Amino acid sequence: MIEEPGAGTDMRLPPEQQQSLKADLAREGKALADAQAEVARNKAALDKALANAKGKPRGSEPWSDAQMALSRFDLARAPFGEIEARMTPLLRMVDSLDSEDPDRQTVENLATAATRASADAERRVQTAGAALAL
């Protein structure tokens, strides 16, 4: 009989790695929440500026205001990419754990949330840019 490698062994992280992972997740979770809040504030300002610029000629004051709001929104979304990059080693750390492991699920959920937030913000930049004919 051939057993699967690691069969019958506890595939959990050692306690010291769990502590480190929990601290990393707390830090990255806060960073994601802060970035999402900043993006939401800038999105509201961008939406208002785009509404004011609608139908106005390129180069007009409302158009310029909307372009500046888009720049601020674009800057506000930068932390998403940084968070995604910092999540990569955490994903590797839990990769060998069972898919039902709570540590793995927490890391994967946070990584997915960061990726989704980044993609949503990127789509907003693209649609705003199109609205401004950039």
Secondary structure, DSSP 8 states (H G I E B T S, - for coil): ----TTTTS-----HHHHHHHHHHHHHHHHHHHHHHHHHHHHHHHHHHHHHHHTT--TTSHHHHHHHHHHHHHHHHTHHHHHHHHHHHHHHHHHTTS-TT-HHHHHHHHHHHHHHHHHHHHHHHHHHHHHHTT-
